[in-house]
Amino acid sequence: MQQLNLKPTHKLVKSYYEALGQFGQLNIDHEMAVRNPFRNLLAGCGRQFEWTLHERVSYPSAQSRAHQG
């Protein structure tokens, strides 16, 4: 079984924490703020295994489809 090679000094981890630090300086503390930096961290980790991160896909709810037509 392959093991993830990721240390606290890894560029991906440093970049993630730098982004969090910038958000902290700007008093941004909502969950969605970390979405892109975390996505980048996951995508970078996945590349070690030749995995591809697929973005979340939103589908219209049954209620919104009913209003469309």
Number of C-alpha atoms within 10 A of each C-alpha: 3 6 7 10 8 13 10 9 9 10 13 20 19 14 16 17 16 13 17 18 13 11 15 11 10 9 9 14 12 9 7 9 13 17 11 12 18 19 15 17 17 15 17 19 19 14 11 13 11 10 12 12 14 8 7 6 6 6 8 9 8 8 8 10 10 9 7 6 5
